[in-house]
Amino acid sequence: MMPDPVTLAVCLVAIFAIAFMKGAFGGGLAALGIPLMSLVLDPISAGALMAPLFIVMDVVAFRYWKPSTWSRRDLAWLVPPMVIGIGVGWWLMSLMNPDWVAIVIAVVTLGFAAQWYVGGGRIVVRPRSRVRALLAGGTSGITTMVAHTGGPPVALYLLSIGLSKSIYAGTTSMYFTVANAVKAGPWLLLGQPDAKLWVLILACTSVIPAGVWAGWRLHQRLDQRQLYSLCYALLVLTSLKLLWDGVRGLAA
């Protein structure tokens, strides 16, 4: 029932990295840890492994991202379409090839990030928009269900309205707390973890508190511009990962 040492070590490193991102940026960056886990687990098992661990991360993160750091108006606009998007993502996984969805979202997100770099990295604030929030929440729900990569679409919206660094991270954290709770059941039904995988899940919980705390400490050291610069850099990395997964999936 015990996982082999290599699998355990790789998963511990990957989960620590994802928990670190949760503490520093609020969540939505799980794709940065997925390539590591893909070395030792198939995609379905990796998804089933992460589903309950995301919830543990969310609970730990409540210590740092309290209700005072949430933008309730933006959450009210983003969360309902995200829940619908998760349902659409489940449907896409069962009936359609989701690779084209991943490619389109990655290309759009890379175009948005390119505007930031072409503009010299200036924080340009745009007014809130229900329509943009609806699109961001819906597409984020789809990609978080399909590829654990819901960060880029919702970051497109939240970064564009110029939230302070703590409100950005807190709002993102709460957003993905809801997303992770909604998609946990479908992923566990899909993956149906056996006893060995549950042992691995329990072992991985040990690194989550330290990962979230270390990420939060980094967040405290960053100013607004540094945080946005890192967010855009991570946005590019996750989008490239999403694009690569889509292209690889079509070529397979």
ABEGO torsion letter per residue (X at the ends): XBBBAAAAAAAAAAAAAAAAAAAAAGEGAAAAAAAAAAAABBAAAAAAAAAAAAAAAAAAAAAABBAAABBAAAAAAAAAAAAAAAAAAAAAAAABBAAAAAAAAAAAAAAAAAAAAAAGGBBBBBBBBAAAAAAAAAAAAAAAAAAGBAAAAAAAAAAAAGBBAAAAAAAAAAAAAAAAAAAAAAAAAAAGBBAAAAAAAAAAAAAAAAAAAAAAAAAAABBAAAAAAAAAAAAAAAAAAAAAAAAAAAAX
